[in-house]
Every structure is written in C-alpha cells, then in structure tokens.
C-alpha cells in the first residue's frame, strides 16, 4: 500500500468533524497534531459532553505524552466541563493519574475546587479512592478547599475515613 500525503490543513479540517474518541485515535497516530489543534478542536464534545482532554485524563502512561503536548498548545482550555460538570482534573484525580494531575494543578487557568453537578471536587474523588499522591498534589495548592462538602454533606476526609485510607487520613492538612 502506498503512503498518502495529506496537507496539514486538510487533516485539521477533518479533525474538526471528529468526535473526541476519534480525535484521540488520530493523535495516537500523529501526536504532532496536538501542537496545531485550535480551541475549536479541543472543545468538541461527545454525547456525554467529554472533550479530548477529558478522555486523555482517564488514560494511562501513553496519554501523559499527549496531554503534555496538548496542554503546551495555548488553544487548549483545560477548564471545559462535560454535561455532568466534570473537568479533566476531576477525571485524572479519579483515576489516580498523578502526572496528569500535576500538569493540570500547575496551571493558573485550572480551578482545583471546581465542583461537578453533585458537588464533588478533584480532591473528593482522590480521597475517596485513596490516591495519596494525588491528594498531596492537590493540597499543595493554596486555593484547594480541603473541607469542601458534596451535595450529601460529605468531605474528602469523611470518604478517606470510611474506606480506611490511612495515608490520606494522615495528611494533617486534610483535617
């Protein structure tokens, strides 16, 4: 089979019509495209309201590289929320992706206290699931509200105690 060359402009035009899952597939093949994507590309949402950054934040080690490239692009807006009010930081914290959380919390345009439709923050998700390293990263930010309550009145510490995550509980700054 012969290699086919397509100009970058054609690829970007096609990418503007892809859902995030398909955009992600394209970026796996041509990671350099992350530098050329516009806000229009990175803000496209699927049926659940997830943009490409939401999907990448859930992924593993390979996705870290793509997230780094995507976040280096000034057109990428990491604060985009899905239909349930969740951000990329929320997904990264929930999946324990320390490297991705670190990339996101280092940015000034990321609200680490952003709540989803149920009042849950990234810290809430990391503490509930016992991701001590992620909890530590989040608490290093001065603006993180460690006692923020979800819609049921539960704090991140309450969840850590309930599930017995001693390393999270031992973080004096969560109390």
N, C-alpha and C positions, 0 to 999 in steps of 0.2 A: 504494500500500500504506500502510496506517495505521500510525503508530508505536504500539508497545505498551509500556506502562509496567509494569514488574515491581518490586515492593519489593525492596530490597537483601537482605533476609533470604532471599527466595526464590532470588535469584541465588547467594548464598553457599551455600545448601543444595545447589543444583545443582552448584556448583563442587566441593563435597566428593566428588562422584562422578565427576569428570572425571579422566582421566589427564593427566600434566603437559603433554603436547603440546597437548591441548585447553584446558587451563587457560591456556597461553600464548596461544592464539588468542583466548580470552576477554579476556585482559589487553591484547592489542593493540587490541581494540575499546573496552574500558572500563578504561584504565590506573589510574583512581582506585580500583579494587577492590583494588589491591595494599595499600592502607592498611588494608583491612578483613579481609584474609585472616588466618586463625589458623594456629597451628603445624600443626594437622591438615591444612590445605590445602597448606601449603608442604612438608610431609613426605611427601605422597603420591608413590609411586614407580611408574615404569612397569616393563615386563618386564625391563629391564636394571638396574633399581634407581635410575634417574635421577629426581631430583625437579626441580621447575620451575627452581630456581636452577642446576642442572647445565646445563639446556638454554639458559638465558639466558646463562650464562658462555661458551658456544660461539658465541653470536651476534655481530652486528656493532654498529654505532653506535646503531641504534634500541633494541637490547636494553639499552644502557647506562642509558637513562632508566628502563626498567622495573626494572632491578637496583637503581638508586638508590632508587626508590620502595619496592621490596620490602625492601631492607636497612634502610630507615628504620622499617619495621614491627618492633617488638620481638618479635613472634611468630616471625619468620624466624630459623631456625638454619642458618647457613652451613657448619657443620661436618658436615652429613649426608653419609654416604658411599654410593656406589652399590654394586652387587654385586661390583665389582672393586676396591673400596676407594678409589675416586677421589672427590675433593671438587670443589666449584665452582671453587676456586682452581686446582686441577690442570688443569681444562678451560680456564680463562681463560689460564693460562700457556702451555698447549699451542697455543692459537690466537693468541697474541700480543696479547691484548686488554689493553693497558696500563691503560686507565681502570678496567676491572673489577678487575684485579689490585690496583691502587692502593686501590680501595674496600675490597677484602677484607683486604689486609695492614694497613690502618689499624685494623682491629677487633681487640679483645683476645680474642674468642672464636674466632678463626681460627688453627689450628695450621699455620704455614707449612712445617713439617717433616713434615707428615702424609704417610705412605707408602702407596702403593696395594699391591695384592697381589703386585706384582713388585719392591717396594722403591723405587719411583720417586717422587720429590718434585716439587713445582711447579718448583723450581729446575732439577732434572734435565731436565724437559720443555722449559723455556725455553732452557736452554743447548744442548740437543741440536738445537733448531730455529733457534738463532741470534737469538733475540729479546733483543737487548742491553738495550733499555729495560726489559723485564720482569725480566731478570736483575738490573739495577741496583735496581729497586724491591724485589725480594725480598732482596737483600743489604743493603739499608738497615735491615732488621730485625735487631736484635742476636741474636735467637734462631735465625736460619737457619743450618743446618749446611751449609757450602759444600763439605765433603768427604764428605758422606753417600754411601754406596755402594748401588747397586741390588743385586738378587739375583745378578747376574752379576759383581759386584765393580767395576762402572764408576761413576765420579764424574761430576758435571756437567761438570767441566773436561775429562775424557777425551773426552766426546762433542763438546765445542766444538772440541777439537784435531783430532779425527778428521774433522770436516766443515769445518775451516778457518774457523771463525767468529772472525776476529781481534778484533773488538770485544769479544766475550765473553772471549776468552783474555786480552786486555789488562787486564781488570779484576783488579788485583792481589789483591783480596780473595777471588777465586775460587781462587787458587793455594793 
